[in-house]
Amino acid sequence: MRPDTSTQRFIEELTRSIRERGLQGHERIEGQDELGKKFGVSYTVVRKGLKKLIEQKLIYRIKGKGTFVAPREHLGIKNYIVIIPNINAGGIIPDLWQSIIVLLKGDIIAHGFLPIVFSSAGDFSEIRKMCYEDQIRAAVFFGIDPAKPAVRDAEIFLKKRHIPLTYLEQRGKNTESTVTFDDEAAGAQCAMHLASIGKKRIAIIADKKTGAFGRRIHGFLSEAERHAVNATLVMSSPPDVITREQCRAFDGIAFLYEGLAYSTLALLKGYGVRIPDDLAVITISGSPLTARTDPPLSSSTVPVEEMAAGLTERIFALLEGKPPLSLLRVTPILIPRESTTGKAP
């Protein structure tokens, strides 16, 4: 059966009109003839649309008196801010994003709103339903992947509903209301640190080189060249990330991300490699977990508190009717540890 797009469009336009005019519970809305003229639709469309809104308990009708906005306390309507992490599988969220989400949820609650997380691998029909029930106040997207049409469709739908949107790591022309991490600076920091401790033959080990990963690699190689350091990109993947022979060819290694480093430390020890005496090891864009390895890993760390605060500031600027805030590019923090310095920081 083909969807009744005219009726759905009328429902969306009427609920938006009610919200934008600030109509409160028990306030009367226009009659059916007037609504038809106002929105340019037929009597049948108006009748079907009102019936659906009554079923959803967004409005109610009193015979002989008219149609009224349902009171919010009767509906139990909540002020939700939706968080949509752009992930590859349902329920699996990268550690850094999880940390940002936890902080962001705390900020949202502190402002009197309710946070809710939707997996980008899931079904967005619930978001549509919550919009029709006027429950969503804003949304945060953790990147928009063109390969995930459901995420793109959700973004377009929320824009049409005039829901304020904020982004983490959004790339492209529109950088307003966006917080991003300076991946190139993270790569450059790691190369500079290895060069500063006298390393001349460095490998950057990666298992992917697109998007943010490509920017980290570019920053690393560019900075190494600036310091006249011989840097080599080694494309590999677990479990055999690096061979014994490769270990002998380098005096420093930078892992693209901490997961690669975790899976390789035991391998290096098995080769009899002494860290950092034989090989200095650092990871790009690490988390606090890098302090728990043996030896603790030097890393260029994502300041998750600053990123969460930047998102919060941009969300509530929009909700308060202020102009969108400009792009915030957060600079990483280099933390030297025993894997490069040989001593605890």
Residue pairs with C-beta under 8 A, 6 or more apart in sequence:
4 48
6 41
6 42
6 45
7 45
7 48
7 49
7 52
10 39
10 41
10 45
10 46
10 49
11 49
11 52
11 53
11 132
12 132
12 160
12 161
13 39
14 29
14 35
14 39
14 49
14 53
15 53
15 58
15 132
15 134
16 161
16 162
18 29
18 69
18 134
19 134
20 162
23 29
23 69
24 69
24 71
25 68
25 69
25 70
25 71
25 72
25 73
25 74
26 68
26 69
26 71
27 68
27 69
28 65
28 66
28 67
28 68
29 35
29 59
29 66
29 67
29 68
29 69
30 38
31 66
31 67
32 43
32 46
32 47
32 50
33 43
35 41
35 46
35 50
36 42
36 43
36 45
36 46
39 46
41 49
50 59
50 61
50 67
53 59
54 60
54 61
56 132
56 133
57 70
57 74
57 75
58 69
58 70
58 75
58 132
58 133
58 134
59 67
59 68
59 69
59 70
60 67
60 68
60 70
61 67
61 68
62 68
75 133
77 133
77 134
77 135
78 114
78 135
79 112
79 113
79 114
79 135
79 137
80 113
80 114
80 115
80 116
80 130
80 135
80 136
80 137
81 108
81 113
81 114
81 115
81 116
81 136
81 137
81 138
81 139
81 140
81 315
82 116
82 117
82 118
82 127
82 130
82 136
82 138
82 139
82 140
83 101
83 104
83 105
83 115
83 116
83 117
83 118
83 139
83 140
83 142
84 117
84 118
84 120
84 139
84 140
84 141
84 142
84 151
84 154
85 93
85 97
85 101
85 117
85 119
85 120
85 142
86 120
86 141
86 142
86 143
86 144
86 145
86 148
86 151
87 93
87 94
87 97
87 119
87 120
87 121
87 142
88 121
89 121
90 119
90 121
90 122
91 119
93 101
95 287
95 289
96 285
96 287
96 302
96 304
97 142
97 168
99 287
99 304
100 168
100 304
100 307
100 308
100 311
101 117
103 304
103 305
103 308
103 309
104 115
104 140
104 308
104 311
104 312
105 115
105 117
107 308
107 309
107 312
108 114
108 115
108 312
108 315
109 115
111 312
111 316
113 137
113 138
118 124
118 126
118 127
120 142
120 145
120 148
120 150
120 151
121 148
124 150
124 153
124 154
124 157
127 136
127 154
127 157
127 158
128 157
130 136
131 157
131 158
131 161
131 163
136 158
136 161
136 163
137 163
137 164
137 319
138 163
138 164
138 165
138 166
138 315
138 318
138 319
139 158
139 163
139 164
139 165
139 166
140 165
140 166
140 167
140 168
140 311
140 315
141 151
141 155
141 165
141 166
141 167
141 168
141 170
142 167
142 168
142 169
143 167
143 168
143 169
143 170
143 171
144 151
144 152
144 155
144 167
144 170
145 151
145 152
146 152
155 165
158 165
159 165
164 177
164 315
164 318
164 319
165 177
165 318
166 177
166 178
166 179
166 311
166 314
166 315
166 318
167 177
167 178
167 179
168 178
168 179
168 180
168 307
168 311
169 178
169 179
169 180
169 181
169 212
170 178
170 180
171 180
175 326
175 327
176 324
176 325
176 326
176 327
177 314
177 315
177 317
177 318
177 324
177 325
178 314
178 327
178 328
179 307
179 310
179 311
179 314
179 327
179 328
179 330
180 327
180 328
180 329
180 330
181 212
181 285
181 302
181 307
181 329
181 330
181 332
182 329
182 330
182 331
182 332
183 212
183 213
183 215
183 216
183 219
183 285
184 215
184 216
184 218
184 219
184 222
185 219
185 300
185 331
185 332
186 216
186 219
186 284
186 285
186 300
186 302
186 332
187 204
187 215
187 216
187 217
187 218
187 219
187 220
187 221
187 222
187 223
187 254
187 284
187 300
188 219
188 220
188 222
188 223
189 223
189 300
189 332
189 334
190 220
190 254
190 282
190 283
190 284
190 299
190 300
190 334
191 202
191 204
191 219
191 220
191 221
191 223
191 224
191 227
191 229
191 231
191 254
192 223
192 227
193 282
193 298
193 334
193 336
193 340
194 202
194 224
194 229
194 252
194 254
194 280
194 282
194 340
195 202
195 223
195 224
195 227
195 229
197 280
197 340
197 341
199 229
199 251
199 252
199 280
200 229
200 230
200 251
201 229
201 230
201 232
201 249
201 250
201 251
201 252
202 224
202 229
202 230
202 231
202 232
202 250
202 251
202 252
202 253
202 254
203 231
203 232
203 233
203 234
203 242
203 246
203 249
203 250
203 252
203 253
203 254
204 217
204 220
204 221
204 231
204 232
204 233
204 234
204 253
204 254
204 255
204 256
204 284
205 234
205 236
205 241
205 242
205 253
205 254
205 255
205 256
205 260
205 264
206 213
206 217
206 233
206 234
206 235
206 236
206 256
206 260
207 235
207 236
207 237
207 238
207 256
207 260
208 256
209 217
209 233
209 235
213 256
213 257
216 256
216 284
216 285
217 233
217 256
220 231
220 254
220 284
221 231
221 233
224 230
224 231
225 231
232 250
234 242
234 246
236 242
238 260
238 263
238 264
239 263
239 267
240 267
241 260
241 263
241 264
241 267
242 253
242 264
242 267
242 268
244 271
247 268
247 271
247 273
247 278
247 279
250 279
251 278
251 279
251 280
252 279
252 280
252 281
252 282
252 340
253 279
253 280
253 281
253 282
254 281
254 282
254 283
254 284
255 261
255 264
255 281
255 282
255 283
255 284
256 283
256 284
257 283
257 284
257 285
257 286
258 283
258 285
258 286
258 287
258 289
258 290
258 297
258 299
260 283
261 281
261 283
261 286
261 290
261 293
261 297
262 293
265 275
265 281
265 293
265 294
268 275
268 279
268 281
269 275
273 279
275 281
275 295
275 338
275 339
276 295
276 338
276 339
276 340
276 341
276 342
277 342
280 298
280 339
280 340
281 297
281 298
281 339
281 340
282 297
282 298
282 299
282 300
282 339
282 340
283 290
283 297
283 298
283 299
283 300
284 299
284 300
285 299
285 300
285 301
285 302
285 332
286 297
286 299
286 300
286 301
286 302
286 335
287 299
287 301
287 302
287 304
288 301
290 296
290 297
290 298
290 299
290 301
290 335
290 337
291 297
291 335
291 337
293 339
295 337
295 338
295 339
296 337
296 338
296 339
296 344
297 337
297 339
298 334
298 335
298 336
298 337
298 338
298 339
298 340
298 341
299 334
299 335
299 337
300 332
300 333
300 334
300 335
301 332
301 333
301 334
301 335
302 330
302 332
303 330
303 331
303 332
303 333
306 330
307 330
310 328
310 330
313 325
314 324
314 325
314 328
317 323
317 324
317 325
318 324
335 345
336 345
337 344
337 345
338 344
